[in-house]
Amino acid sequence: MNLNTRLPQQSIVPHQPGENDSVHDWVDWFWRSFLPGWIERTRDPKGFGFYDLLDENAQPAQQHRRTVLAQARLLFTFSHLALQSNNQAYHDAARVAREALPLFRKENGGYCRARSDSGKATGDADD
Protein backbone atom coordinates (compact mmCIF):
# COMPACT_ATOMS: atom_id res chain seq x y z
CA MET A 1 0.00 0.00 0.00
CA ASN A 2 1.23 3.52 -0.77
CA LEU A 3 -0.17 7.02 -0.39
CA ASN A 4 -2.13 6.67 -3.62
CA THR A 5 -3.64 3.30 -2.73
CA ARG A 6 -7.28 3.59 -1.77
CA LEU A 7 -8.65 1.44 0.99
CA PRO A 8 -11.53 -0.88 0.07
CA GLN A 9 -14.77 1.03 -0.41
CA GLN A 10 -16.85 0.26 2.63
CA SER A 11 -18.14 1.80 5.78
CA ILE A 12 -15.72 2.44 8.61
CA VAL A 13 -16.96 -0.69 10.35
CA PRO A 14 -18.93 -3.27 8.39
CA HIS A 15 -21.37 -4.24 11.13
CA GLN A 16 -23.57 -2.05 13.23
CA PRO A 17 -26.56 -2.62 15.50
CA GLY A 18 -29.95 -2.97 13.90
CA GLU A 19 -32.64 -0.31 13.93
CA ASN A 20 -34.50 -2.14 16.71
CA ASP A 21 -31.47 -2.59 18.95
CA SER A 22 -31.30 -0.68 22.20
CA VAL A 23 -29.61 2.64 22.74
CA HIS A 24 -27.12 0.78 24.95
CA ASP A 25 -26.20 -1.46 22.01
CA TRP A 26 -25.65 1.59 19.77
CA VAL A 27 -23.56 3.40 22.38
CA ASP A 28 -21.48 0.29 23.00
CA TRP A 29 -20.97 -0.14 19.22
CA PHE A 30 -19.91 3.48 18.87
CA TRP A 31 -17.23 3.29 21.60
CA ARG A 32 -15.98 -0.24 20.90
CA SER A 33 -16.23 -0.46 17.10
CA PHE A 34 -17.00 2.74 15.24
CA LEU A 35 -14.64 5.22 16.92
CA PRO A 36 -11.60 2.89 16.92
CA GLY A 37 -12.33 2.10 13.26
CA TRP A 38 -12.63 5.80 12.48
CA ILE A 39 -9.29 6.50 14.18
CA GLU A 40 -7.65 3.79 12.09
CA ARG A 41 -9.21 5.08 8.86
CA THR A 42 -8.36 8.75 9.42
CA ARG A 43 -4.78 8.33 10.60
CA ASP A 44 -2.21 8.76 7.85
CA PRO A 45 0.21 5.84 8.33
CA LYS A 46 2.75 7.20 5.81
CA GLY A 47 2.53 10.93 6.50
CA PHE A 48 1.62 12.66 9.71
CA GLY A 49 -1.46 13.33 11.77
CA PHE A 50 -4.99 12.63 10.65
CA TYR A 51 -6.74 13.19 7.35
CA ASP A 52 -9.09 16.15 7.62
CA LEU A 53 -12.06 14.55 5.89
CA LEU A 54 -13.38 11.17 4.76
CA ASP A 55 -15.68 10.77 1.78
CA GLU A 56 -18.89 8.72 1.60
CA ASN A 57 -16.83 5.55 1.10
CA ALA A 58 -14.75 6.21 4.25
CA GLN A 59 -11.77 7.18 2.10
CA PRO A 60 -9.56 10.24 2.69
CA ALA A 61 -11.07 13.11 0.70
CA GLN A 62 -7.86 15.17 0.87
CA GLN A 63 -4.93 12.78 0.97
CA HIS A 64 -2.21 15.36 0.47
CA ARG A 65 -3.24 18.19 2.81
CA ARG A 66 -3.60 18.52 6.59
CA THR A 67 -4.92 21.52 8.53
CA VAL A 68 -3.83 22.73 11.93
CA LEU A 69 -7.49 23.15 12.90
CA ALA A 70 -8.31 19.47 12.32
CA GLN A 71 -5.21 18.30 14.21
CA ALA A 72 -5.91 20.65 17.14
CA ARG A 73 -9.56 19.62 17.37
CA LEU A 74 -8.61 15.95 17.34
CA LEU A 75 -5.95 16.52 19.99
CA PHE A 76 -8.56 18.19 22.21
CA THR A 77 -11.15 15.48 21.59
CA PHE A 78 -8.87 12.47 22.03
CA SER A 79 -7.14 13.97 25.08
CA HIS A 80 -10.48 14.32 26.80
CA LEU A 81 -11.59 10.85 25.76
CA ALA A 82 -8.30 9.44 27.07
CA LEU A 83 -8.76 11.18 30.42
CA GLN A 84 -12.36 10.01 30.74
CA SER A 85 -11.86 6.42 29.64
CA ASN A 86 -8.16 5.70 30.15
CA ASN A 87 -8.42 3.81 26.83
CA GLN A 88 -4.95 3.41 25.28
CA ALA A 89 -6.34 3.90 21.75
CA TYR A 90 -7.41 7.44 22.68
CA HIS A 91 -4.03 8.16 24.32
CA ASP A 92 -2.34 6.99 21.12
CA ALA A 93 -4.66 9.06 18.91
CA ALA A 94 -4.03 12.18 21.02
CA ARG A 95 -0.29 11.57 20.67
CA VAL A 96 -0.58 11.37 16.86
CA ALA A 97 -2.39 14.73 16.75
CA ARG A 98 0.02 16.33 19.24
CA GLU A 99 3.05 15.19 17.26
CA ALA A 100 1.56 16.71 14.09
CA LEU A 101 1.23 20.23 15.50
CA PRO A 102 4.93 21.25 15.43
CA LEU A 103 4.92 20.77 11.65
CA PHE A 104 2.54 23.73 11.38
CA ARG A 105 4.75 26.06 13.42
CA LYS A 106 6.15 29.12 11.64
CA GLU A 107 9.54 30.63 12.41
CA ASN A 108 7.85 33.73 13.86
CA GLY A 109 6.04 31.60 16.47
CA GLY A 110 2.66 31.46 14.78
CA TYR A 111 1.08 28.58 12.95
CA CYS A 112 0.33 28.08 9.27
CA ARG A 113 -3.13 26.93 8.30
CA ALA A 114 -2.21 23.83 6.31
CA ARG A 115 0.68 21.57 5.30
CA SER A 116 1.18 18.92 2.66
CA ASP A 117 1.15 15.28 3.69
CA SER A 118 4.95 15.43 3.91
CA GLY A 119 4.80 18.30 6.42
CA LYS A 120 6.04 20.88 3.94
CA ALA A 121 4.30 24.03 2.68
CA THR A 122 1.36 23.38 0.38
CA GLY A 123 2.32 26.12 -2.08
CA ASP A 124 -1.02 27.87 -1.48
CA ALA A 125 -0.46 31.45 -0.23
CA ASP A 126 -3.59 31.18 1.96
CA ASP A 127 -2.08 28.28 3.88
N, C-alpha and C positions, 0 to 999 in steps of 0.2 A: 504494500500500500504506500502511496506517496501523497503529496499535498493535492494532487489533481484527481486522485481516486475518490469516487463517491461511494459512500456507504450504501448498503442495500436500501431500496426505497421501502420504508415501513414506518410504523409509528415508533415512538421512543421505546415503548415496551409493548410486546405483541398481545399481552393478555391484560384485561382489566375486568373489574367486577361488572356484573350485569345490571341492567336498569332497575331490577327489583331487589338488589342487594342492599344491605343496611348502610347507613351513613358510616358506621364503624368500619365496615369492610372497605368502603371507598377511602376513608382517611388512612387506614392501615396500608392499602395499596399505594396511595400517594407517597407516604413516608418510606415504605420498604421497597417499592418497585419503581414508581415513576420518577421521583426526584433523583435517586442514584443513577437511573438510566439517562436522565436528562443531563446530569453532570458529565457522564461518560461521553455523551453525544456532543456536548458543547465545548469540551476541553480540546484544545488543539495539541495533539501529541507530538507534532513536529515543530511547531512554532512556539508561541508563548500565550499564556492566558486562555481566555475563553472566546469562542466565536460570539459575535454580538447578536446574531439572529439566525434562527433555523427556519427553513421553508416548510411548506405543507407536508413534505415527505421526510421531515426531521433531518434534513441535510443543511449544512452551513450555507446561508444565503450570501454571505460575504466572506469568502475563504481567505482573502488576502489583506484584510483590514481589521484592525481592532481599535476600539475607542476607550479613552480613559474613563468615560462615564460608565460604560458597561462593566469594566473591571472593578471600579470603585463600588458600584452598586452590588456586584456579586461578592466582593470582599465583605461589605457590611452585612449582607444577607447570610452568607455562610458562617461568618464569625458569630453572629447571634444564634444561628442554628446549632453551631458547635457548642456554644456555652449552655444552651438550653438542653441539648440532648447528650452531649459528650460523645457523639457519634464520630468515629475517626474519619469517615468519608467527608463529613462537613469540615473537619479540621484540615484535611488534605485539600479540599476545594478552596477554602479560605487562603491557604498557603499559595496555591497556584495564582489566585488573583493578586495577592500581596506581592508576589515575586514579579508580576507583570508591571506593576506601577512604576518602578524606577526607569523603565524603558521610555516612559512618556515625559520624563523630567527634562526640562530645558536648562541650558547653562546658566540662565539668569535666575533660576530657582522656581520658575513657573512650570506649568505642564502644557504639553501640546495636546490637541484634541484627539488625534488619531496617529497610528503607526501602521506600517505594513506588517505582514505576518512574520517578517524577519526581525522586526524591532526597529527598522530604519524609517526615515521620513517617507511619507506616501507620495510626495511630489505635488500634492494639492496645497496651494497657498493657504486655504482655509483651515487646514489641519495643523 
